[in-house]
Amino acid sequence: MSRDCLVAIGSAVVRAGGDLDDARHLRTEWERLGADRRGRVDRLRYDAAHPRCRCVDGGDVDEDGRRCERCYGLIGQEAG
């Protein structure tokens, strides 16, 4: 983790009234989330390429039975 990032974390903790333990906890969480970045990015890319139907009532299935006629989102198993 870069020095600038550590300074930013420390400053944020101080402004929020936290202590050294809070800063250590925040740093640990920040590193944990950074380590899983690839998995989240891959999922976001998949979701962008394969949008799911978000209609509240489940959508109107098209004649192929795969997509919603209103929002064109995927319906069923292919929705991931």
N, CA, C and O atoms as a GROMACS GRO file, in nm:
protein
  320
    1MET      N    1   0.086  -0.116   0.000
    1MET     CA    2   0.000   0.000   0.000
    1MET      C    3   0.091   0.123   0.000
    1MET      O    4   0.190   0.128   0.072
    2SER      N    5   0.055   0.219  -0.081
    2SER     CA    6   0.138   0.339  -0.093
    2SER      C    7   0.132   0.427   0.032
    2SER      O    8   0.036   0.422   0.109
    3ARG      N    9   0.235   0.505   0.049
    3ARG     CA   10   0.239   0.597   0.164
    3ARG      C   11   0.124   0.696   0.157
    3ARG      O   12   0.063   0.727   0.260
    4ASP      N   13   0.092   0.746   0.037
    4ASP     CA   14  -0.019   0.840   0.022
    4ASP      C   15  -0.151   0.780   0.068
    4ASP      O   16  -0.233   0.847   0.130
    5CYS      N   17  -0.171   0.652   0.036
    5CYS     CA   18  -0.294   0.584   0.078
    5CYS      C   19  -0.299   0.569   0.230
    5CYS      O   20  -0.403   0.589   0.291
    6LEU      N   21  -0.186   0.534   0.289
    6LEU     CA   22  -0.181   0.520   0.435
    6LEU      C   23  -0.209   0.654   0.503
    6LEU      O   24  -0.280   0.659   0.603
    7VAL      N   25  -0.153   0.761   0.449
    7VAL     CA   26  -0.177   0.895   0.504
    7VAL      C   27  -0.325   0.931   0.493
    7VAL      O   28  -0.383   0.987   0.586
    8ALA      N   29  -0.386   0.899   0.378
    8ALA     CA   30  -0.529   0.928   0.358
    8ALA      C   31  -0.614   0.850   0.458
    8ALA      O   32  -0.710   0.904   0.514
    9ILE      N   33  -0.581   0.724   0.480
    9ILE     CA   34  -0.655   0.643   0.576
    9ILE      C   35  -0.640   0.702   0.717
    9ILE      O   36  -0.738   0.717   0.790
   10GLY      N   37  -0.517   0.735   0.753
   10GLY     CA   38  -0.493   0.794   0.885
   10GLY      C   39  -0.568   0.924   0.905
   10GLY      O   40  -0.626   0.948   1.011
   11SER      N   41  -0.568   1.009   0.803
   11SER     CA   42  -0.639   1.137   0.811
   11SER      C   43  -0.789   1.116   0.826
   11SER      O   44  -0.855   1.186   0.904
   12ALA      N   45  -0.842   1.022   0.751
   12ALA     CA   46  -0.986   0.994   0.759
   12ALA      C   47  -1.024   0.943   0.898
   12ALA      O   48  -1.128   0.981   0.952
   13VAL      N   49  -0.942   0.856   0.954
   13VAL     CA   50  -0.969   0.800   1.086
   13VAL      C   51  -0.963   0.910   1.192
   13VAL      O   52  -1.047   0.915   1.281
   14VAL      N   53  -0.863   0.998   1.182
   14VAL     CA   54  -0.850   1.108   1.279
   14VAL      C   55  -0.971   1.201   1.270
   14VAL      O   56  -1.026   1.242   1.373
   15ARG      N   57  -1.013   1.235   1.148
   15ARG     CA   58  -1.129   1.323   1.130
   15ARG      C   59  -1.256   1.261   1.188
   15ARG      O   60  -1.345   1.332   1.236
   16ALA      N   61  -1.264   1.129   1.182
   16ALA     CA   62  -1.383   1.060   1.233
   16ALA      C   63  -1.373   1.031   1.383
   16ALA      O   64  -1.465   0.974   1.441
   17GLY      N   65  -1.262   1.071   1.444
   17GLY     CA   66  -1.248   1.050   1.588
   17GLY      C   67  -1.199   0.912   1.626
   17GLY      O   68  -1.215   0.870   1.741
   18GLY      N   69  -1.139   0.840   1.530
   18GLY     CA   70  -1.092   0.706   1.557
   18GLY      C   71  -0.953   0.703   1.616
   18GLY      O   72  -0.890   0.808   1.637
   19ASP      N   73  -0.904   0.582   1.644
   19ASP     CA   74  -0.771   0.564   1.701
   19ASP      C   75  -0.686   0.474   1.612
   19ASP      O   76  -0.727   0.442   1.500
   20LEU      N   77  -0.570   0.434   1.660
   20LEU     CA   78  -0.478   0.352   1.582
   20LEU      C   79  -0.539   0.217   1.545
   20LEU      O   80  -0.517   0.168   1.434
   21ASP      N   81  -0.615   0.157   1.635
   21ASP     CA   82  -0.681   0.030   1.604
   21ASP      C   83  -0.780   0.046   1.489
   21ASP      O   84  -0.790  -0.042   1.403
   22ASP      N   85  -0.851   0.156   1.486
   22ASP     CA   86  -0.945   0.183   1.376
   22ASP      C   87  -0.870   0.196   1.244
   22ASP      O   88  -0.914   0.146   1.141
   23ALA      N   89  -0.756   0.265   1.248
   23ALA     CA   90  -0.676   0.283   1.127
   23ALA      C   91  -0.623   0.150   1.076
   23ALA      O   92  -0.623   0.124   0.956
   24ARG      N   93  -0.578   0.066   1.168
   24ARG     CA   94  -0.529  -0.068   1.129
   24ARG      C   95  -0.642  -0.151   1.068
   24ARG      O   96  -0.622  -0.218   0.966
   25HIS      N   97  -0.759  -0.146   1.128
   25HIS     CA   98  -0.874  -0.220   1.077
   25HIS      C   99  -0.912  -0.171   0.936
   25HIS      O  100  -0.936  -0.252   0.847
   26LEU      N  101  -0.916  -0.040   0.918
   26LEU     CA  102  -0.951   0.015   0.788
   26LEU      C  103  -0.847  -0.024   0.683
   26LEU      O  104  -0.883  -0.057   0.570
   27ARG      N  105  -0.720  -0.021   0.720
   27ARG     CA  106  -0.615  -0.061   0.626
   27ARG      C  107  -0.630  -0.208   0.587
   27ARG      O  108  -0.617  -0.242   0.469
   28THR      N  109  -0.658  -0.294   0.684
   28THR     CA  110  -0.676  -0.436   0.656
   28THR      C  111  -0.793  -0.458   0.560
   28THR      O  112  -0.782  -0.536   0.465
   29GLU      N  113  -0.904  -0.391   0.585
   29GLU     CA  114  -1.021  -0.405   0.497
   29GLU      C  115  -0.991  -0.352   0.357
   29GLU      O  116  -1.030  -0.413   0.257
   30TRP      N  117  -0.923  -0.240   0.349
   30TRP     CA  118  -0.887  -0.181   0.220
   30TRP      C  119  -0.802  -0.279   0.139
   30TRP      O  120  -0.825  -0.297   0.019
   31GLU      N  121  -0.704  -0.342   0.204
   31GLU     CA  122  -0.618  -0.440   0.136
   31GLU      C  123  -0.697  -0.564   0.095
   31GLU      O  124  -0.675  -0.618  -0.013
   32ARG      N  125  -0.789  -0.609   0.182
   32ARG     CA  126  -0.870  -0.726   0.149
   32ARG      C  127  -0.956  -0.700   0.026
   32ARG      O  128  -0.965  -0.785  -0.064
   33LEU      N  129  -1.018  -0.585   0.021
   33LEU     CA  130  -1.102  -0.551  -0.094
   33LEU      C  131  -1.018  -0.535  -0.221
   33LEU      O  132  -1.062  -0.573  -0.329
   34GLY      N  133  -0.900  -0.480  -0.208
   34GLY     CA  134  -0.811  -0.465  -0.323
   34GLY      C  135  -0.766  -0.598  -0.379
   34GLY      O  136  -0.746  -0.611  -0.500
   35ALA      N  137  -0.750  -0.698  -0.293
   35ALA     CA  138  -0.706  -0.830  -0.337
   35ALA      C  139  -0.813  -0.900  -0.420
   35ALA      O  140  -0.779  -0.982  -0.505
   36ASP      N  141  -0.940  -0.869  -0.398
   36ASP     CA  142  -1.049  -0.934  -0.472
   36ASP      C  143  -1.096  -0.849  -0.591
   36ASP      O  144  -1.200  -0.877  -0.649
   37ARG      N  145  -1.019  -0.749  -0.627
   37ARG     CA  146  -1.060  -0.658  -0.733
   37ARG      C  147  -1.087  -0.732  -0.864
   37ARG      O  148  -1.185  -0.702  -0.932
   38ARG      N  149  -1.003  -0.828  -0.900
   38ARG     CA  150  -1.017  -0.898  -1.028
   38ARG      C  151  -1.150  -0.972  -1.036
   38ARG      O  152  -1.217  -0.968  -1.140
   39GLY      N  153  -1.189  -1.039  -0.928
   39GLY     CA  154  -1.316  -1.112  -0.929
   39GLY      C  155  -1.435  -1.020  -0.945
   39GLY      O  156  -1.530  -1.053  -1.017
   40ARG      N  157  -1.431  -0.905  -0.879
   40ARG     CA  158  -1.541  -0.810  -0.892
   40ARG      C  159  -1.547  -0.748  -1.030
   40ARG      O  160  -1.655  -0.730  -1.086
   41VAL      N  161  -1.430  -0.717  -1.087
   41VAL     CA  162  -1.426  -0.657  -1.220
   41VAL      C  163  -1.479  -0.757  -1.323
   41VAL      O  164  -1.555  -0.720  -1.412
   42ASP      N  165  -1.439  -0.883  -1.312
   42ASP     CA  166  -1.489  -0.986  -1.404
   42ASP      C  167  -1.640  -0.998  -1.395
   42ASP      O  168  -1.707  -1.011  -1.498
   43ARG      N  169  -1.696  -0.993  -1.275
   43ARG     CA  170  -1.841  -1.004  -1.257
   43ARG      C  171  -1.912  -0.882  -1.316
   43ARG      O  172  -2.016  -0.896  -1.380
   44LEU      N  173  -1.856  -0.763  -1.295
   44LEU     CA  174  -1.915  -0.642  -1.353
   44LEU      C  175  -1.914  -0.647  -1.506
   44LEU      O  176  -2.011  -0.608  -1.570
   45ARG      N  177  -1.805  -0.697  -1.562
   45ARG     CA  178  -1.797  -0.710  -1.709
   45ARG      C  179  -1.902  -0.809  -1.760
   45ARG      O  180  -1.968  -0.783  -1.860
   46TYR      N  181  -1.917  -0.921  -1.691
   46TYR     CA  182  -2.016  -1.020  -1.732
   46TYR      C  183  -2.157  -0.961  -1.725
   46TYR      O  184  -2.236  -0.975  -1.818
   47ASP      N  185  -2.187  -0.893  -1.614
   47ASP     CA  186  -2.320  -0.834  -1.598
   47ASP      C  187  -2.347  -0.727  -1.703
   47ASP      O  188  -2.460  -0.713  -1.749
   48ALA      N  189  -2.246  -0.652  -1.742
   48ALA     CA  190  -2.264  -0.550  -1.845
   48ALA      C  191  -2.289  -0.614  -1.982
   48ALA      O  192  -2.367  -0.561  -2.061
   49ALA      N  193  -2.223  -0.725  -2.009
   49ALA     CA  194  -2.240  -0.793  -2.137
   49ALA      C  195  -2.367  -0.878  -2.142
   49ALA      O  196  -2.417  -0.908  -2.251
   50HIS      N  197  -2.418  -0.917  -2.027
   50HIS     CA  198  -2.535  -1.005  -2.018
   50HIS      C  199  -2.636  -0.945  -1.920
   50HIS      O  200  -2.659  -1.003  -1.813
   51PRO      N  201  -2.696  -0.832  -1.953
   51PRO     CA  202  -2.789  -0.768  -1.859
   51PRO      C  203  -2.909  -0.857  -1.830
   51PRO      O  204  -2.963  -0.922  -1.919
   52ARG      N  205  -2.949  -0.859  -1.705
   52ARG     CA  206  -3.065  -0.937  -1.662
   52ARG      C  207  -3.190  -0.851  -1.663
   52ARG      O  208  -3.183  -0.729  -1.653
   53CYS      N  209  -3.303  -0.915  -1.675
   53CYS     CA  210  -3.431  -0.846  -1.666
   53CYS      C  211  -3.447  -0.790  -1.526
   53CYS      O  212  -3.429  -0.861  -1.428
   54ARG      N  213  -3.480  -0.662  -1.518
   54ARG     CA  214  -3.497  -0.596  -1.388
   54ARG      C  215  -3.641  -0.552  -1.367
   54ARG      O  216  -3.671  -0.476  -1.275
   55CYS      N  217  -3.731  -0.599  -1.451
   55CYS     CA  218  -3.872  -0.563  -1.438
   55CYS      C  219  -3.927  -0.624  -1.309
   55CYS      O  220  -3.900  -0.740  -1.278
   56VAL      N  221  -4.003  -0.548  -1.236
   56VAL     CA  222  -4.056  -0.591  -1.106
   56VAL      C  223  -4.144  -0.715  -1.119
   56VAL      O  224  -4.143  -0.802  -1.031
   57ASP      N  225  -4.219  -0.724  -1.227
   57ASP     CA  226  -4.311  -0.837  -1.243
   57ASP      C  227  -4.249  -0.957  -1.313
   57ASP      O  228  -4.320  -1.052  -1.346
   58GLY      N  229  -4.119  -0.956  -1.337
   58GLY     CA  230  -4.052  -1.070  -1.401
   58GLY      C  231  -4.039  -1.056  -1.550
   58GLY      O  232  -3.978  -1.141  -1.614
   59GLY      N  233  -4.095  -0.952  -1.608
   59GLY     CA  234  -4.078  -0.925  -1.750
   59GLY      C  235  -4.174  -1.001  -1.840
   59GLY      O  236  -4.243  -1.093  -1.796
   60ASP      N  237  -4.177  -0.961  -1.965
   60ASP     CA  238  -4.254  -1.029  -2.069
   60ASP      C  239  -4.156  -1.104  -2.157
   60ASP      O  240  -4.074  -1.043  -2.225
   61VAL      N  241  -4.165  -1.236  -2.156
   61VAL     CA  242  -4.071  -1.320  -2.230
   61VAL      C  243  -4.094  -1.304  -2.380
   61VAL      O  244  -4.208  -1.304  -2.427
   62ASP      N  245  -3.983  -1.289  -2.456
   62ASP     CA  246  -3.993  -1.278  -2.601
   62ASP      C  247  -4.019  -1.415  -2.663
   62ASP      O  248  -4.028  -1.515  -2.592
   63GLU      N  249  -4.032  -1.420  -2.794
   63GLU     CA  250  -4.067  -1.547  -2.861
   63GLU      C  251  -3.958  -1.653  -2.848
   63GLU      O  252  -3.988  -1.772  -2.859
   64ASP      N  253  -3.833  -1.613  -2.825
   64ASP     CA  254  -3.725  -1.711  -2.804
   64ASP      C  255  -3.724  -1.763  -2.660
   64ASP      O  256  -3.660  -1.865  -2.631
   65GLY      N  257  -3.793  -1.694  -2.570
   65GLY     CA  258  -3.799  -1.735  -2.431
   65GLY      C  259  -3.675  -1.703  -2.351
   65GLY      O  260  -3.654  -1.758  -2.243
   66ARG      N  261  -3.590  -1.614  -2.402
   66ARG     CA  262  -3.465  -1.582  -2.335
   66ARG      C  263  -3.460  -1.441  -2.278
   66ARG      O  264  -3.394  -1.417  -2.177
   67ARG      N  265  -3.529  -1.348  -2.343
   67ARG     CA  266  -3.516  -1.207  -2.305
   67ARG      C  267  -3.653  -1.145  -2.279
   67ARG      O  268  -3.756  -1.193  -2.327
   68CYS      N  269  -3.651  -1.037  -2.202
   68CYS     CA  270  -3.771  -0.961  -2.176
   68CYS      C  271  -3.800  -0.871  -2.295
   68CYS      O  272  -3.710  -0.805  -2.347
   69GLU      N  273  -3.926  -0.868  -2.338
   69GLU     CA  274  -3.962  -0.783  -2.451
   69GLU      C  275  -3.955  -0.635  -2.417
   69GLU      O  276  -3.936  -0.552  -2.505
   70ARG      N  277  -3.970  -0.600  -2.288
   70ARG     CA  278  -3.969  -0.459  -2.248
   70ARG      C  279  -3.828  -0.404  -2.229
   70ARG      O  280  -3.795  -0.298  -2.283
   71CYS      N  281  -3.746  -0.473  -2.152
   71CYS     CA  282  -3.612  -0.419  -2.122
   71CYS      C  283  -3.500  -0.492  -2.194
   71CYS      O  284  -3.385  -0.449  -2.189
   72TYR      N  285  -3.532  -0.602  -2.262
   72TYR     CA  286  -3.440  -0.687  -2.336
   72TYR      C  287  -3.334  -0.753  -2.247
   72TYR      O  288  -3.231  -0.798  -2.296
   73GLY      N  289  -3.361  -0.760  -2.117
   73GLY     CA  290  -3.270  -0.829  -2.025
   73GLY      C  291  -3.292  -0.978  -2.031
   73GLY      O  292  -3.400  -1.025  -2.067
   74LEU      N  293  -3.189  -1.054  -1.995
   74LEU     CA  294  -3.198  -1.199  -1.994
   74LEU      C  295  -3.292  -1.247  -1.883
   74LEU      O  296  -3.300  -1.189  -1.775
   75ILE      N  297  -3.364  -1.354  -1.913
   75ILE     CA  298  -3.456  -1.415  -1.818
   75ILE      C  299  -3.416  -1.561  -1.800
   75ILE      O  300  -3.383  -1.629  -1.897
   76GLY      N  301  -3.419  -1.608  -1.676
   76GLY     CA  302  -3.394  -1.749  -1.649
   76GLY      C  303  -3.248  -1.782  -1.624
   76GLY      O  304  -3.173  -1.698  -1.575
   77GLN      N  305  -3.206  -1.904  -1.658
   77GLN     CA  306  -3.074  -1.955  -1.627
   77GLN      C  307  -2.960  -1.872  -1.686
   77GLN      O  308  -2.857  -1.855  -1.621
   78GLU      N  309  -2.977  -1.819  -1.807
   78GLU     CA  310  -2.870  -1.744  -1.870
   78GLU      C  311  -2.841  -1.613  -1.801
   78GLU      O  312  -2.739  -1.549  -1.827
   79ALA      N  313  -2.930  -1.572  -1.712
   79ALA     CA  314  -2.910  -1.445  -1.641
   79ALA      C  315  -2.797  -1.455  -1.539
   79ALA      O  316  -2.763  -1.354  -1.477
   80GLY      N  317  -2.739  -1.572  -1.520
   80GLY     CA  318  -2.622  -1.586  -1.433
   80GLY      C  319  -2.655  -1.612  -1.293
   80GLY      O  320  -2.565  -1.625  -1.210
   0.00000   0.00000   0.00000
